Amino acid sequence: MKWHKFTLTTTTAAVDLVSSLFDEIGIEGIEIEDKVPLTEAETKGMFIDILPDMGPDDGVAKVSFYLEDLSDLDRIQKEIDEGLEELRQFVDVGAGTMERSETEDKDWINNWKQYFKPFVVDDILIKPTWEEIPREHKDKLLIQIDPGTAFGTGQHETTQLCIRQLRKHAGQGAKILDVGTGSGILGIAALKLGAGEVFGTDLDENAVAAVKENLEANNIPAKQFQVVQGNIIEEKEIQDLAGYGCYDVAVANILAPVIILLQKEIPVHLKKGGVFITSGIINTKEEDVKKALASNGELEIIETAYQGEWVSITARKL
């Protein structure tokens, strides 16, 4: 089945009014494309280290919607034309032209699953819950993951770097703080490696459900892995829930700018001698993170590891 895509070229100044017009007409769901730079608030919590260069803002915006059934198209088109004429009295709607194209009816939420296959990190097998265990890897430590709509399959270099550091530092019965837990893969890996309990935080509410499902898939009791939605950098309630001076290991596979902020908060949650494992750091940001960690008198960098263009930096609380 194919969907019919309709794209209106307008201006960034008119986007909100055009969006309201589409809503009034009965169009459900739109997408907006423009070159307006994202604000700091908009990028907060995004799993993106380097945003693509879209070029300077040219004031042009494209507003698209999709239709499966075209039986009502004449009415929709007529109401859009009339609505645009009315809006022209108040705002520059730009070209106001409409383009039509077709797109495949795909299951976008699940389409990525075809690319997530079992793989190994040293002697650990990480596989999606819907795949069989490869015969040649039956003797490996097994972690089963279904990220759902949360972040983290384990395939990315940064996750693998963190898992290797967890093997070194998450000793038997260790207490782990997992910041930006996503699918829970790092916390689950720590528990599989012998850790005693994990406290995870994430900005995305989907992480709570994803961790619950992945704990069940790995036969791990829910009481061993508590996860909450919130920002440990800014929210006192989350900081209090995490607790102070009680963790052997804190791990954060996020972004360099977030790690730079986290280095101020994490030490109060670590035991003396506890370690802070970081990754999600593109190599061009390595020195920025190291400078921030070095500026914190409670932390000393003890190891830097690399995989591809990604970096993991581990520090110890003095």
ChimeraX commands (.cxc) that place a marker at each C-alpha (Angstrom):
marker #1 position 0.00,0.00,0.00 radius 0.5
marker #1 position 1.22,3.53,-0.79 radius 0.5
marker #1 position 0.54,6.76,1.04 radius 0.5
marker #1 position 0.11,10.05,-0.79 radius 0.5
marker #1 position 2.34,12.81,0.54 radius 0.5
marker #1 position 1.40,16.46,0.10 radius 0.5
marker #1 position 4.01,19.14,0.82 radius 0.5
marker #1 position 3.17,22.84,1.08 radius 0.5
marker #1 position 6.04,25.29,0.64 radius 0.5
marker #1 position 5.55,28.30,2.89 radius 0.5
marker #1 position 7.56,30.49,5.27 radius 0.5
marker #1 position 8.79,29.92,8.80 radius 0.5
marker #1 position 6.75,32.94,9.86 radius 0.5
marker #1 position 3.56,31.25,8.65 radius 0.5
marker #1 position 4.24,27.71,9.91 radius 0.5
marker #1 position 2.16,27.95,13.08 radius 0.5
marker #1 position -0.82,29.42,11.25 radius 0.5
marker #1 position -0.57,26.86,8.44 radius 0.5
marker #1 position -0.37,24.07,11.01 radius 0.5
marker #1 position -3.51,25.39,12.69 radius 0.5
marker #1 position -5.24,25.60,9.30 radius 0.5
marker #1 position -4.43,21.95,8.56 radius 0.5
marker #1 position -5.72,20.94,11.98 radius 0.5
marker #1 position -9.00,22.80,11.42 radius 0.5
marker #1 position -9.45,21.08,8.06 radius 0.5
marker #1 position -9.13,17.70,9.77 radius 0.5
marker #1 position -5.61,16.73,8.71 radius 0.5
marker #1 position -4.15,14.49,11.41 radius 0.5
marker #1 position -0.37,14.64,11.79 radius 0.5
marker #1 position 2.05,16.87,9.95 radius 0.5
marker #1 position 5.82,17.18,9.57 radius 0.5
marker #1 position 7.69,20.46,9.33 radius 0.5
marker #1 position 11.05,21.00,7.63 radius 0.5
marker #1 position 13.00,24.24,7.93 radius 0.5
marker #1 position 16.50,25.55,8.61 radius 0.5
marker #1 position 15.76,27.34,11.85 radius 0.5
marker #1 position 18.59,26.52,14.30 radius 0.5
marker #1 position 17.56,24.43,17.28 radius 0.5
marker #1 position 17.69,26.14,20.64 radius 0.5
marker #1 position 19.60,24.73,23.60 radius 0.5
marker #1 position 16.29,23.72,25.18 radius 0.5
marker #1 position 15.24,21.86,22.01 radius 0.5
marker #1 position 18.48,19.89,21.77 radius 0.5
marker #1 position 18.46,19.03,25.47 radius 0.5
marker #1 position 18.23,15.27,25.88 radius 0.5
marker #1 position 18.75,14.54,22.17 radius 0.5
marker #1 position 21.13,11.70,21.37 radius 0.5
marker #1 position 23.00,13.78,18.80 radius 0.5
marker #1 position 26.56,14.99,19.23 radius 0.5
marker #1 position 27.04,16.79,15.93 radius 0.5
marker #1 position 24.00,18.23,14.20 radius 0.5
marker #1 position 24.03,18.26,10.38 radius 0.5
marker #1 position 24.86,21.59,8.75 radius 0.5
marker #1 position 21.59,22.67,7.15 radius 0.5
marker #1 position 22.97,25.98,5.94 radius 0.5
marker #1 position 21.67,29.42,6.92 radius 0.5
marker #1 position 18.00,29.92,7.71 radius 0.5
marker #1 position 16.39,31.06,4.46 radius 0.5
marker #1 position 12.93,31.58,5.93 radius 0.5
marker #1 position 11.45,28.75,3.88 radius 0.5
marker #1 position 9.46,25.97,5.52 radius 0.5
marker #1 position 7.78,22.86,4.14 radius 0.5
marker #1 position 4.71,21.45,5.85 radius 0.5
marker #1 position 3.75,17.91,4.81 radius 0.5
marker #1 position 0.82,15.61,5.49 radius 0.5
marker #1 position -0.15,12.13,4.31 radius 0.5
marker #1 position -3.38,10.70,2.93 radius 0.5
marker #1 position -4.26,7.09,2.24 radius 0.5
marker #1 position -7.78,7.76,0.96 radius 0.5
marker #1 position -8.06,10.49,-1.73 radius 0.5
marker #1 position -11.86,10.55,-1.86 radius 0.5
marker #1 position -11.91,13.80,0.15 radius 0.5
marker #1 position -8.99,15.42,-1.63 radius 0.5
marker #1 position -11.02,18.01,-3.55 radius 0.5
marker #1 position -12.53,19.35,-0.33 radius 0.5
marker #1 position -9.16,19.39,1.43 radius 0.5
marker #1 position -7.45,21.18,-1.46 radius 0.5
marker #1 position -10.28,23.76,-1.70 radius 0.5
marker #1 position -10.14,24.51,2.02 radius 0.5
marker #1 position -6.35,24.80,1.96 radius 0.5
marker #1 position -6.49,27.27,-0.95 radius 0.5
marker #1 position -9.17,29.33,0.75 radius 0.5
marker #1 position -7.33,29.23,4.05 radius 0.5
marker #1 position -4.06,30.37,2.50 radius 0.5
marker #1 position -5.79,33.30,0.81 radius 0.5
marker #1 position -7.15,34.37,4.17 radius 0.5
marker #1 position -3.76,33.97,5.86 radius 0.5
marker #1 position -2.08,36.16,3.22 radius 0.5
marker #1 position -3.86,39.13,4.78 radius 0.5
marker #1 position -1.92,38.62,8.00 radius 0.5
marker #1 position 1.36,36.91,7.15 radius 0.5
marker #1 position 3.69,36.15,4.24 radius 0.5
marker #1 position 2.81,32.56,3.29 radius 0.5
marker #1 position 5.57,32.42,0.67 radius 0.5
marker #1 position 5.16,30.34,-2.47 radius 0.5
marker #1 position 2.10,28.55,-1.14 radius 0.5
marker #1 position 2.64,25.78,-3.65 radius 0.5
marker #1 position 1.68,22.16,-3.04 radius 0.5
marker #1 position 3.67,19.16,-4.28 radius 0.5
marker #1 position 2.36,15.60,-4.33 radius 0.5
marker #1 position 4.38,12.39,-4.11 radius 0.5
marker #1 position 3.95,8.79,-3.00 radius 0.5
marker #1 position 5.65,6.89,-0.21 radius 0.5
marker #1 position 5.59,3.25,0.82 radius 0.5
marker #1 position 3.39,2.18,3.70 radius 0.5
marker #1 position 6.13,0.99,6.05 radius 0.5
marker #1 position 6.14,0.10,9.71 radius 0.5
marker #1 position 8.59,2.85,10.62 radius 0.5
marker #1 position 8.58,1.96,14.32 radius 0.5
marker #1 position 9.76,-1.61,13.68 radius 0.5
marker #1 position 11.50,-1.37,10.30 radius 0.5
marker #1 position 14.93,-0.94,11.97 radius 0.5
marker #1 position 14.69,-4.43,13.44 radius 0.5
marker #1 position 15.93,-6.03,10.23 radius 0.5
marker #1 position 19.34,-4.44,10.89 radius 0.5
marker #1 position 19.67,-5.48,14.56 radius 0.5
marker #1 position 21.36,-8.88,14.57 radius 0.5
marker #1 position 23.19,-10.84,17.28 radius 0.5
marker #1 position 26.76,-9.64,17.88 radius 0.5
marker #1 position 29.48,-10.13,20.46 radius 0.5
marker #1 position 31.45,-7.81,22.72 radius 0.5
marker #1 position 34.41,-9.96,23.69 radius 0.5
marker #1 position 32.79,-12.94,25.46 radius 0.5
marker #1 position 29.32,-11.37,25.73 radius 0.5
marker #1 position 26.59,-12.13,23.20 radius 0.5
marker #1 position 24.06,-9.34,22.72 radius 0.5
marker #1 position 21.04,-10.31,20.69 radius 0.5
marker #1 position 17.57,-8.93,19.97 radius 0.5
marker #1 position 14.82,-10.77,21.80 radius 0.5
marker #1 position 13.30,-11.95,18.52 radius 0.5
marker #1 position 16.47,-13.66,17.22 radius 0.5
marker #1 position 17.75,-17.17,18.01 radius 0.5
marker #1 position 21.08,-17.70,19.75 radius 0.5
marker #1 position 23.70,-18.47,17.09 radius 0.5
marker #1 position 25.08,-21.97,17.65 radius 0.5
marker #1 position 28.68,-20.76,17.69 radius 0.5
marker #1 position 27.93,-18.35,20.56 radius 0.5
marker #1 position 25.92,-20.62,22.88 radius 0.5
marker #1 position 28.71,-20.58,25.48 radius 0.5
marker #1 position 28.83,-16.77,25.79 radius 0.5
marker #1 position 27.25,-14.59,28.45 radius 0.5
marker #1 position 23.85,-13.66,27.01 radius 0.5
marker #1 position 22.15,-10.26,27.05 radius 0.5
marker #1 position 18.79,-9.98,25.27 radius 0.5
marker #1 position 17.58,-6.53,24.27 radius 0.5
marker #1 position 14.51,-4.99,22.68 radius 0.5
marker #1 position 14.95,-1.22,22.83 radius 0.5
marker #1 position 11.36,-0.55,21.82 radius 0.5
marker #1 position 11.28,3.21,21.29 radius 0.5
marker #1 position 14.07,3.84,23.80 radius 0.5
marker #1 position 17.72,4.35,22.89 radius 0.5
marker #1 position 20.25,1.54,22.94 radius 0.5
marker #1 position 20.76,-1.74,21.09 radius 0.5
marker #1 position 24.38,-2.11,22.18 radius 0.5
marker #1 position 25.69,-2.07,18.64 radius 0.5
marker #1 position 27.17,1.40,18.84 radius 0.5
marker #1 position 30.87,1.69,19.59 radius 0.5
marker #1 position 30.21,3.86,22.64 radius 0.5
marker #1 position 28.02,1.22,24.28 radius 0.5
marker #1 position 30.64,-1.43,23.69 radius 0.5
marker #1 position 33.31,0.81,25.20 radius 0.5
marker #1 position 31.17,1.24,28.32 radius 0.5
marker #1 position 30.52,-2.49,28.62 radius 0.5
marker #1 position 34.26,-3.18,28.58 radius 0.5
marker #1 position 34.81,-0.61,31.33 radius 0.5
marker #1 position 31.96,-2.09,33.37 radius 0.5
marker #1 position 33.68,-5.46,33.19 radius 0.5
marker #1 position 36.75,-3.88,34.78 radius 0.5
marker #1 position 35.05,-1.86,37.49 radius 0.5
marker #1 position 31.58,-3.30,38.25 radius 0.5
marker #1 position 32.71,-5.91,40.75 radius 0.5
marker #1 position 30.63,-8.55,42.53 radius 0.5
marker #1 position 27.70,-6.91,44.28 radius 0.5
marker #1 position 28.59,-3.42,43.00 radius 0.5
marker #1 position 26.01,-0.65,43.09 radius 0.5
marker #1 position 25.62,1.10,39.73 radius 0.5
marker #1 position 24.23,4.51,38.74 radius 0.5
marker #1 position 23.20,4.43,35.06 radius 0.5
marker #1 position 22.53,7.95,33.74 radius 0.5
marker #1 position 20.66,8.04,30.43 radius 0.5
marker #1 position 19.79,4.36,30.76 radius 0.5
marker #1 position 17.72,4.09,27.56 radius 0.5
marker #1 position 16.95,0.43,26.92 radius 0.5
marker #1 position 18.83,-0.47,30.10 radius 0.5
marker #1 position 21.55,-2.34,28.25 radius 0.5
marker #1 position 24.45,-1.01,30.35 radius 0.5
marker #1 position 22.71,-1.64,33.65 radius 0.5
marker #1 position 21.71,-5.12,32.53 radius 0.5
marker #1 position 25.27,-5.81,31.37 radius 0.5
marker #1 position 26.54,-4.73,34.79 radius 0.5
marker #1 position 24.09,-7.06,36.56 radius 0.5
marker #1 position 25.06,-9.94,34.27 radius 0.5
marker #1 position 28.69,-9.25,35.12 radius 0.5
marker #1 position 28.00,-9.52,38.84 radius 0.5
marker #1 position 26.77,-6.12,40.00 radius 0.5
marker #1 position 24.20,-6.18,42.78 radius 0.5
marker #1 position 21.82,-3.36,41.89 radius 0.5
marker #1 position 21.29,-0.52,39.41 radius 0.5
marker #1 position 19.57,2.84,39.64 radius 0.5
marker #1 position 18.84,4.32,36.21 radius 0.5
marker #1 position 17.65,7.73,35.09 radius 0.5
marker #1 position 16.47,8.89,31.68 radius 0.5
marker #1 position 14.75,11.93,30.21 radius 0.5
marker #1 position 12.59,9.69,28.00 radius 0.5
marker #1 position 9.52,8.11,29.59 radius 0.5
marker #1 position 9.85,5.19,27.15 radius 0.5
marker #1 position 12.98,4.07,28.98 radius 0.5
marker #1 position 10.96,2.99,32.02 radius 0.5
marker #1 position 8.89,0.50,30.00 radius 0.5
marker #1 position 11.89,-0.63,27.92 radius 0.5
marker #1 position 13.97,-1.47,31.00 radius 0.5
marker #1 position 11.08,-3.39,32.56 radius 0.5
marker #1 position 10.65,-5.53,29.43 radius 0.5
marker #1 position 14.37,-6.14,29.05 radius 0.5
marker #1 position 14.73,-7.20,32.68 radius 0.5
marker #1 position 12.03,-9.79,32.07 radius 0.5
marker #1 position 13.75,-10.97,28.88 radius 0.5
marker #1 position 16.96,-11.50,30.86 radius 0.5
marker #1 position 15.29,-13.10,33.91 radius 0.5
marker #1 position 16.50,-10.31,36.18 radius 0.5
marker #1 position 14.30,-9.38,39.17 radius 0.5
marker #1 position 12.82,-5.88,38.84 radius 0.5
marker #1 position 14.02,-5.01,42.35 radius 0.5
marker #1 position 17.63,-5.10,41.11 radius 0.5
marker #1 position 17.11,-2.30,38.58 radius 0.5
marker #1 position 15.10,0.79,39.49 radius 0.5
marker #1 position 14.63,3.37,36.73 radius 0.5
marker #1 position 13.05,6.81,36.93 radius 0.5
marker #1 position 12.26,9.49,34.40 radius 0.5
marker #1 position 13.99,12.75,35.16 radius 0.5
marker #1 position 17.10,14.91,34.98 radius 0.5
marker #1 position 19.70,14.15,37.62 radius 0.5
marker #1 position 21.62,17.32,36.74 radius 0.5
marker #1 position 18.76,19.69,37.55 radius 0.5
marker #1 position 16.07,17.90,39.57 radius 0.5
marker #1 position 16.62,17.64,43.32 radius 0.5
marker #1 position 13.94,14.94,43.55 radius 0.5
marker #1 position 15.90,12.69,41.15 radius 0.5
marker #1 position 19.16,13.42,42.96 radius 0.5
marker #1 position 17.57,12.45,46.27 radius 0.5
marker #1 position 16.04,9.28,44.83 radius 0.5
marker #1 position 19.45,8.26,43.53 radius 0.5
marker #1 position 21.05,8.79,46.91 radius 0.5
marker #1 position 24.45,10.17,47.90 radius 0.5
marker #1 position 27.88,8.65,48.36 radius 0.5
marker #1 position 26.58,5.14,47.70 radius 0.5
marker #1 position 27.65,4.03,44.21 radius 0.5
marker #1 position 30.68,2.02,43.22 radius 0.5
marker #1 position 30.23,2.95,39.54 radius 0.5
marker #1 position 28.39,5.65,37.62 radius 0.5
marker #1 position 28.09,5.19,33.86 radius 0.5
marker #1 position 26.89,7.71,31.30 radius 0.5
marker #1 position 26.84,6.98,27.59 radius 0.5
marker #1 position 25.30,10.24,26.48 radius 0.5
marker #1 position 26.96,13.23,24.81 radius 0.5
marker #1 position 30.09,15.23,25.46 radius 0.5
marker #1 position 28.25,18.44,26.46 radius 0.5
marker #1 position 26.04,16.49,28.89 radius 0.5
marker #1 position 29.03,14.67,30.41 radius 0.5
marker #1 position 30.70,18.04,30.94 radius 0.5
marker #1 position 27.66,19.06,33.01 radius 0.5
marker #1 position 27.41,15.67,34.74 radius 0.5
marker #1 position 30.97,15.82,36.12 radius 0.5
marker #1 position 29.75,18.41,38.63 radius 0.5
marker #1 position 26.92,16.19,39.91 radius 0.5
marker #1 position 28.21,12.62,39.72 radius 0.5
marker #1 position 30.88,12.78,42.47 radius 0.5
marker #1 position 28.30,13.42,45.21 radius 0.5
marker #1 position 26.65,10.11,44.36 radius 0.5
marker #1 position 29.87,8.04,44.23 radius 0.5
marker #1 position 31.67,6.37,47.09 radius 0.5
marker #1 position 35.25,7.41,47.65 radius 0.5
marker #1 position 37.24,5.44,45.08 radius 0.5
marker #1 position 34.15,4.94,42.91 radius 0.5
marker #1 position 34.53,5.34,39.16 radius 0.5
marker #1 position 32.71,7.43,36.57 radius 0.5
marker #1 position 32.59,5.70,33.17 radius 0.5
marker #1 position 31.73,7.99,30.25 radius 0.5
marker #1 position 31.26,7.61,26.54 radius 0.5
marker #1 position 29.17,9.02,23.69 radius 0.5
marker #1 position 32.18,11.26,23.08 radius 0.5
marker #1 position 33.18,11.90,19.47 radius 0.5
marker #1 position 36.98,12.21,19.20 radius 0.5
marker #1 position 36.79,15.93,18.38 radius 0.5
marker #1 position 35.26,16.51,21.84 radius 0.5
marker #1 position 37.75,14.36,23.79 radius 0.5
marker #1 position 39.87,17.24,25.05 radius 0.5
marker #1 position 36.81,19.24,26.11 radius 0.5
marker #1 position 35.61,16.37,28.29 radius 0.5
marker #1 position 39.07,15.73,29.72 radius 0.5
marker #1 position 39.47,19.41,30.56 radius 0.5
marker #1 position 36.14,19.42,32.40 radius 0.5
marker #1 position 36.95,16.25,34.35 radius 0.5
marker #1 position 40.43,17.54,35.20 radius 0.5
marker #1 position 38.92,20.78,36.52 radius 0.5
marker #1 position 36.93,18.82,39.10 radius 0.5
marker #1 position 39.08,18.40,42.19 radius 0.5
marker #1 position 37.12,15.29,43.22 radius 0.5
marker #1 position 37.93,13.32,40.06 radius 0.5
marker #1 position 41.06,11.96,38.41 radius 0.5
marker #1 position 41.13,10.43,34.93 radius 0.5
marker #1 position 42.41,6.87,35.09 radius 0.5
marker #1 position 41.81,5.53,31.56 radius 0.5
marker #1 position 40.93,6.58,28.03 radius 0.5
marker #1 position 39.77,3.99,25.49 radius 0.5
marker #1 position 38.97,4.28,21.81 radius 0.5
marker #1 position 36.86,2.47,19.24 radius 0.5
marker #1 position 36.62,3.97,15.79 radius 0.5
marker #1 position 36.07,7.72,16.17 radius 0.5
marker #1 position 34.53,7.34,19.62 radius 0.5
marker #1 position 36.10,7.79,23.04 radius 0.5
marker #1 position 35.45,6.46,26.54 radius 0.5
marker #1 position 36.97,8.29,29.51 radius 0.5
marker #1 position 36.95,6.78,33.00 radius 0.5
marker #1 position 37.62,8.82,36.13 radius 0.5
marker #1 position 37.92,7.90,39.82 radius 0.5
marker #1 position 36.55,9.83,42.79 radius 0.5
marker #1 position 39.39,10.87,45.07 radius 0.5
marker link #1:1,2 radius 0.2
marker link #1:2,3 radius 0.2
marker link #1:3,4 radius 0.2
marker link #1:4,5 radius 0.2
marker link #1:5,6 radius 0.2
marker link #1:6,7 radius 0.2
marker link #1:7,8 radius 0.2
marker link #1:8,9 radius 0.2
marker link #1:9,10 radius 0.2
marker link #1:10,11 radius 0.2
marker link #1:11,12 radius 0.2
marker link #1:12,13 radius 0.2
marker link #1:13,14 radius 0.2
marker link #1:14,15 radius 0.2
marker link #1:15,16 radius 0.2
marker link #1:16,17 radius 0.2
marker link #1:17,18 radius 0.2
marker link #1:18,19 radius 0.2
marker link #1:19,20 radius 0.2
marker link #1:20,21 radius 0.2
marker link #1:21,22 radius 0.2
marker link #1:22,23 radius 0.2
marker link #1:23,24 radius 0.2
marker link #1:24,25 radius 0.2
marker link #1:25,26 radius 0.2
marker link #1:26,27 radius 0.2
marker link #1:27,28 radius 0.2
marker link #1:28,29 radius 0.2
marker link #1:29,30 radius 0.2
marker link #1:30,31 radius 0.2
marker link #1:31,32 radius 0.2
marker link #1:32,33 radius 0.2
marker link #1:33,34 radius 0.2
marker link #1:34,35 radius 0.2
marker link #1:35,36 radius 0.2
marker link #1:36,37 radius 0.2
marker link #1:37,38 radius 0.2
marker link #1:38,39 radius 0.2
marker link #1:39,40 radius 0.2
marker link #1:40,41 radius 0.2
marker link #1:41,42 radius 0.2
marker link #1:42,43 radius 0.2
marker link #1:43,44 radius 0.2
marker link #1:44,45 radius 0.2
marker link #1:45,46 radius 0.2
marker link #1:46,47 radius 0.2
marker link #1:47,48 radius 0.2
marker link #1:48,49 radius 0.2
marker link #1:49,50 radius 0.2
marker link #1:50,51 radius 0.2
marker link #1:51,52 radius 0.2
marker link #1:52,53 radius 0.2
marker link #1:53,54 radius 0.2
marker link #1:54,55 radius 0.2
marker link #1:55,56 radius 0.2
marker link #1:56,57 radius 0.2
marker link #1:57,58 radius 0.2
marker link #1:58,59 radius 0.2
marker link #1:59,60 radius 0.2
marker link #1:60,61 radius 0.2
marker link #1:61,62 radius 0.2
marker link #1:62,63 radius 0.2
marker link #1:63,64 radius 0.2
marker link #1:64,65 radius 0.2
marker link #1:65,66 radius 0.2
marker link #1:66,67 radius 0.2
marker link #1:67,68 radius 0.2
marker link #1:68,69 radius 0.2
marker link #1:69,70 radius 0.2
marker link #1:70,71 radius 0.2
marker link #1:71,72 radius 0.2
marker link #1:72,73 radius 0.2
marker link #1:73,74 radius 0.2
marker link #1:74,75 radius 0.2
marker link #1:75,76 radius 0.2
marker link #1:76,77 radius 0.2
marker link #1:77,78 radius 0.2
marker link #1:78,79 radius 0.2
marker link #1:79,80 radius 0.2
marker link #1:80,81 radius 0.2
marker link #1:81,82 radius 0.2
marker link #1:82,83 radius 0.2
marker link #1:83,84 radius 0.2
marker link #1:84,85 radius 0.2
marker link #1:85,86 radius 0.2
marker link #1:86,87 radius 0.2
marker link #1:87,88 radius 0.2
marker link #1:88,89 radius 0.2
marker link #1:89,90 radius 0.2
marker link #1:90,91 radius 0.2
marker link #1:91,92 radius 0.2
marker link #1:92,93 radius 0.2
marker link #1:93,94 radius 0.2
marker link #1:94,95 radius 0.2
marker link #1:95,96 radius 0.2
marker link #1:96,97 radius 0.2
marker link #1:97,98 radius 0.2
marker link #1:98,99 radius 0.2
marker link #1:99,100 radius 0.2
marker link #1:100,101 radius 0.2
marker link #1:101,102 radius 0.2
marker link #1:102,103 radius 0.2
marker link #1:103,104 radius 0.2
marker link #1:104,105 radius 0.2
marker link #1:105,106 radius 0.2
marker link #1:106,107 radius 0.2
marker link #1:107,108 radius 0.2
marker link #1:108,109 radius 0.2
marker link #1:109,110 radius 0.2
marker link #1:110,111 radius 0.2
marker link #1:111,112 radius 0.2
marker link #1:112,113 radius 0.2
marker link #1:113,114 radius 0.2
marker link #1:114,115 radius 0.2
marker link #1:115,116 radius 0.2
marker link #1:116,117 radius 0.2
marker link #1:117,118 radius 0.2
marker link #1:118,119 radius 0.2
marker link #1:119,120 radius 0.2
marker link #1:120,121 radius 0.2
marker link #1:121,122 radius 0.2
marker link #1:122,123 radius 0.2
marker link #1:123,124 radius 0.2
marker link #1:124,125 radius 0.2
marker link #1:125,126 radius 0.2
marker link #1:126,127 radius 0.2
marker link #1:127,128 radius 0.2
marker link #1:128,129 radius 0.2
marker link #1:129,130 radius 0.2
marker link #1:130,131 radius 0.2
marker link #1:131,132 radius 0.2
marker link #1:132,133 radius 0.2
marker link #1:133,134 radius 0.2
marker link #1:134,135 radius 0.2
marker link #1:135,136 radius 0.2
marker link #1:136,137 radius 0.2
marker link #1:137,138 radius 0.2
marker link #1:138,139 radius 0.2
marker link #1:139,140 radius 0.2
marker link #1:140,141 radius 0.2
marker link #1:141,142 radius 0.2
marker link #1:142,143 radius 0.2
marker link #1:143,144 radius 0.2
marker link #1:144,145 radius 0.2
marker link #1:145,146 radius 0.2
marker link #1:146,147 radius 0.2
marker link #1:147,148 radius 0.2
marker link #1:148,149 radius 0.2
marker link #1:149,150 radius 0.2
marker link #1:150,151 radius 0.2
marker link #1:151,152 radius 0.2
marker link #1:152,153 radius 0.2
marker link #1:153,154 radius 0.2
marker link #1:154,155 radius 0.2
marker link #1:155,156 radius 0.2
marker link #1:156,157 radius 0.2
marker link #1:157,158 radius 0.2
marker link #1:158,159 radius 0.2
marker link #1:159,160 radius 0.2
marker link #1:160,161 radius 0.2
marker link #1:161,162 radius 0.2
marker link #1:162,163 radius 0.2
marker link #1:163,164 radius 0.2
marker link #1:164,165 radius 0.2
marker link #1:165,166 radius 0.2
marker link #1:166,167 radius 0.2
marker link #1:167,168 radius 0.2
marker link #1:168,169 radius 0.2
marker link #1:169,170 radius 0.2
marker link #1:170,171 radius 0.2
marker link #1:171,172 radius 0.2
marker link #1:172,173 radius 0.2
marker link #1:173,174 radius 0.2
marker link #1:174,175 radius 0.2
marker link #1:175,176 radius 0.2
marker link #1:176,177 radius 0.2
marker link #1:177,178 radius 0.2
marker link #1:178,179 radius 0.2
marker link #1:179,180 radius 0.2
marker link #1:180,181 radius 0.2
marker link #1:181,182 radius 0.2
marker link #1:182,183 radius 0.2
marker link #1:183,184 radius 0.2
marker link #1:184,185 radius 0.2
marker link #1:185,186 radius 0.2
marker link #1:186,187 radius 0.2
marker link #1:187,188 radius 0.2
marker link #1:188,189 radius 0.2
marker link #1:189,190 radius 0.2
marker link #1:190,191 radius 0.2
marker link #1:191,192 radius 0.2
marker link #1:192,193 radius 0.2
marker link #1:193,194 radius 0.2
marker link #1:194,195 radius 0.2
marker link #1:195,196 radius 0.2
marker link #1:196,197 radius 0.2
marker link #1:197,198 radius 0.2
marker link #1:198,199 radius 0.2
marker link #1:199,200 radius 0.2
marker link #1:200,201 radius 0.2
marker link #1:201,202 radius 0.2
marker link #1:202,203 radius 0.2
marker link #1:203,204 radius 0.2
marker link #1:204,205 radius 0.2
marker link #1:205,206 radius 0.2
marker link #1:206,207 radius 0.2
marker link #1:207,208 radius 0.2
marker link #1:208,209 radius 0.2
marker link #1:209,210 radius 0.2
marker link #1:210,211 radius 0.2
marker link #1:211,212 radius 0.2
marker link #1:212,213 radius 0.2
marker link #1:213,214 radius 0.2
marker link #1:214,215 radius 0.2
marker link #1:215,216 radius 0.2
marker link #1:216,217 radius 0.2
marker link #1:217,218 radius 0.2
marker link #1:218,219 radius 0.2
marker link #1:219,220 radius 0.2
marker link #1:220,221 radius 0.2
marker link #1:221,222 radius 0.2
marker link #1:222,223 radius 0.2
marker link #1:223,224 radius 0.2
marker link #1:224,225 radius 0.2
marker link #1:225,226 radius 0.2
marker link #1:226,227 radius 0.2
marker link #1:227,228 radius 0.2
marker link #1:228,229 radius 0.2
marker link #1:229,230 radius 0.2
marker link #1:230,231 radius 0.2
marker link #1:231,232 radius 0.2
marker link #1:232,233 radius 0.2
marker link #1:233,234 radius 0.2
marker link #1:234,235 radius 0.2
marker link #1:235,236 radius 0.2
marker link #1:236,237 radius 0.2
marker link #1:237,238 radius 0.2
marker link #1:238,239 radius 0.2
marker link #1:239,240 radius 0.2
marker link #1:240,241 radius 0.2
marker link #1:241,242 radius 0.2
marker link #1:242,243 radius 0.2
marker link #1:243,244 radius 0.2
marker link #1:244,245 radius 0.2
marker link #1:245,246 radius 0.2
marker link #1:246,247 radius 0.2
marker link #1:247,248 radius 0.2
marker link #1:248,249 radius 0.2
marker link #1:249,250 radius 0.2
marker link #1:250,251 radius 0.2
marker link #1:251,252 radius 0.2
marker link #1:252,253 radius 0.2
marker link #1:253,254 radius 0.2
marker link #1:254,255 radius 0.2
marker link #1:255,256 radius 0.2
marker link #1:256,257 radius 0.2
marker link #1:257,258 radius 0.2
marker link #1:258,259 radius 0.2
marker link #1:259,260 radius 0.2
marker link #1:260,261 radius 0.2
marker link #1:261,262 radius 0.2
marker link #1:262,263 radius 0.2
marker link #1:263,264 radius 0.2
marker link #1:264,265 radius 0.2
marker link #1:265,266 radius 0.2
marker link #1:266,267 radius 0.2
marker link #1:267,268 radius 0.2
marker link #1:268,269 radius 0.2
marker link #1:269,270 radius 0.2
marker link #1:270,271 radius 0.2
marker link #1:271,272 radius 0.2
marker link #1:272,273 radius 0.2
marker link #1:273,274 radius 0.2
marker link #1:274,275 radius 0.2
marker link #1:275,276 radius 0.2
marker link #1:276,277 radius 0.2
marker link #1:277,278 radius 0.2
marker link #1:278,279 radius 0.2
marker link #1:279,280 radius 0.2
marker link #1:280,281 radius 0.2
marker link #1:281,282 radius 0.2
marker link #1:282,283 radius 0.2
marker link #1:283,284 radius 0.2
marker link #1:284,285 radius 0.2
marker link #1:285,286 radius 0.2
marker link #1:286,287 radius 0.2
marker link #1:287,288 radius 0.2
marker link #1:288,289 radius 0.2
marker link #1:289,290 radius 0.2
marker link #1:290,291 radius 0.2
marker link #1:291,292 radius 0.2
marker link #1:292,293 radius 0.2
marker link #1:293,294 radius 0.2
marker link #1:294,295 radius 0.2
marker link #1:295,296 radius 0.2
marker link #1:296,297 radius 0.2
marker link #1:297,298 radius 0.2
marker link #1:298,299 radius 0.2
marker link #1:299,300 radius 0.2
marker link #1:300,301 radius 0.2
marker link #1:301,302 radius 0.2
marker link #1:302,303 radius 0.2
marker link #1:303,304 radius 0.2
marker link #1:304,305 radius 0.2
marker link #1:305,306 radius 0.2
marker link #1:306,307 radius 0.2
marker link #1:307,308 radius 0.2
marker link #1:308,309 radius 0.2
marker link #1:309,310 radius 0.2
marker link #1:310,311 radius 0.2
marker link #1:311,312 radius 0.2
marker link #1:312,313 radius 0.2
marker link #1:313,314 radius 0.2
marker link #1:314,315 radius 0.2
marker link #1:315,316 radius 0.2
marker link #1:316,317 radius 0.2
marker link #1:317,318 radius 0.2
view
